[in-house]
Amino acid sequence: MYTPKNMAMTDQQAITGFITQNSFGLLVSSSLNATHIPFVLDATSGEKGVLYGHVSRANAHWQELENQRVLVVFSGAHAYISPTWYDAKPAVPTWNYAAVHCYGVASLLSDTETQDMLDKLVTKYEPKLLQDKQIMPDEYQQKLRQAIVGFKIVIDEIQAKEKLGQHRSISDQQGVFNGLSASPHADAAQLAHYMNQRDIGRGNKSDN
């Protein structure tokens, strides 16, 4: 991913938080086959962390994964940037966004490891389901588990980028942040919220 130095996200804690918040990723193998799936990140394992996921057994993509280096793309907030929001003229439209690319070697999980991964996934989004045997009885889970293939990716490289207009002047940054904040579009509001969280591109002196 093309990443100018002033747009690189290098703080590991920020990267971990980004992946955790935007965990629905795009898995891409060397054949350029791609699958959209949720991931669970174990940031404490390995040098750069380990990603866990699963695909349907009917999806032949899993047959390409064992001992192969793959890419997982995590996309965050993004929005159109109007040139009318800049103080400096002339100007053109652009698109601001944040994204993280994770590279690593994949390996398939055992049945026990797959169940553990599924439990962690459910725990993240709706932990009470694990105790609700009426909705998710053990026998039903076991039957469905036969229809999926779990895998893990030991991350060996991370490319993280935040293109949030931080390279522009303070007045331009303020104009963009105000424009996003006032926009009726949900994606603009999400990007403004992310910029506020990260304290980047808002036109504060601390942003530069």
N, C-alpha and C positions, 0 to 999 in steps of 0.2 A: 504494500500500500504506500503510495507516495505520501510522505509526511515531512513537510518542512520542520526544521528544528523548533521554531516558535509555536508549532501546533502539536508537538509530541506530548502525549501523556506518559510520564515516566514514573510517577508515584505508584508503587505496587498496591498500596491500600486503596487508592482511587480506582485502579484497574479492577481489583477484586470487587469493589462496590459496584462498578459499572456492569460487570458480567453478572453479578448476583441480581441486579435490578432489571437487566435486559437479557434474561437467560434463555429466551427463545431464539436459538441460533440457526445458522445455515451451515450444514456439514457438506464439505466439498472434497471429493477424492480425486486421485490423479487422472481418472477418466473423464473428469468434469461432471460426473454424476453428482447431484445435489439433493439433499433432503432437509426439510425444515422440521426441527424437533426441539423440545425443551432439554436443557442441560442442568446438571448439578455440578458445581465447582467445589472441589476440596483444595483450598488454597494452601493447606498445611502439608500436603504430600508433594514429594519431588522438589526439584529446584524452583520450578515456576508454577506448580499446581497440577492437578489432574481433573479432567472433565469426564463426567459420566453421562451416558445417554442410552437410548434404546430405539430400535426401529421395528416395524412389523416384519415378521419372518417372511411374509409374502413380498416384501420389498427387497429385491435382489441386491440392493446397495450394500447390505451387510457382508456379502460375500467378497467384497473388495477391500474390507477394512483390516483384516488380520495382518499385523506387522507392516502396515503401510503408513506412510506419512500423509496426513490429511490437514485440511484447513477448516476452521470453524469461524464464521463471521458473526459477530454480535453488533447489531445496529441499535443506536440510541435515538435520542430526540433529534429532529431535523425539520427545517422549514425554509421556505422561499424568503429571500431577502430583497426587498425593493430598493432600487437606487434612489428613490425619493426620500429614503430615510437618512441618507448620508448628508453631511454638511458640505463635504467637498464635491465639486462637480468639475468635469463630466464624470459619470459613473454608469455602471451596467448592473443588471440583476445577477444574483448569485444564489447559492444554496449553502446554508451552514448546517453542520451536523457533528455528531460524535460517533466513533466506531472503534471496535477492537477486533483484531484478527489474531487468532491463536493457532499455532502450528504444532504438530506433535505426531507421535507414532501411536496408532490405535491397536488395541487387542480386545478379543471377545471375552466376555465374563462367563463364569460358571452360573448355574441356576441359583445357587445360594447368594452369589455376589449380585446377580440381577435383582433378586428379591430385596436385598439390602439397599440397592440403588433406588428401586421403586418406592420403598418405605421413606427414604430421604426426600424423594421428589414430592410425595404426598404430604409429608411433614412440613415441607416448605409452604405449600399452598393451602392445605386444609387438614391439619393434624388430627382433628377429631374423627376423621374417616377411618383411621387405623383401628379405632376402638368400636366402630359401628359395624358389627358383624351381620346386621340385617341388610345393610346396603352392600357391604364388601365381605361376604363370608369367605373363610380360608379356602374352601373347596373351589369356589368361583374364581378367586384370585389365582389359584394354582392352575386351573384350566386355561385361563387367559394368558398366563405367563408362558405357556407352551407356544403361544402365537407371536412372541416377540423375541428379539435378540438384543441382549445388553452388551455394551462395550465401554471401554475407557480410553482416554487419550492422555498420554503423559506429555504435557506441554514442554516444548523445548525452545519456542520463540514466541514473543508477543509483540505485535505492532499496534500501538494505540494512538488515536488521533482525535483532537478536538479542534475543529475548524469553526471558531466562534467569533471571528472578526477581531481577535485580540491584536492583530498586526496593524489595525487601522488607528487613526487618531482618536483621542478621547471623545471629541465631539461626534465623530462618526459612530463610535461604539454606543454612545448615549442615544443617538438617533435610532440605531438599530434595535437596541434593547427596548426603548419606548415604543417603537413601531410593533415589535413582537408582542409586547405586553398589551397593547391596545387592539391587536388583531382579533377578529371574531373566530379565526380558525384554530381548531384544537391543537394542531401540530405546532403552530406559532406559540401558543401558551405553554406547551410542553417544553419547547426549546428555551423560552424565557425562564421557566422554572429551573431547568437544568443549569443555565448560565448563572442564575441566582444561587443555586446550591454550590456550584463550583467557584463562584466569585471570579468569573472570567468573561471578558467582553462586554461588561456593563458600563464601561467608561469611568471606573474608579482608578485612581492612580495605582492602587495595589494590583490592578489587572495587568499592568505593563511592566 
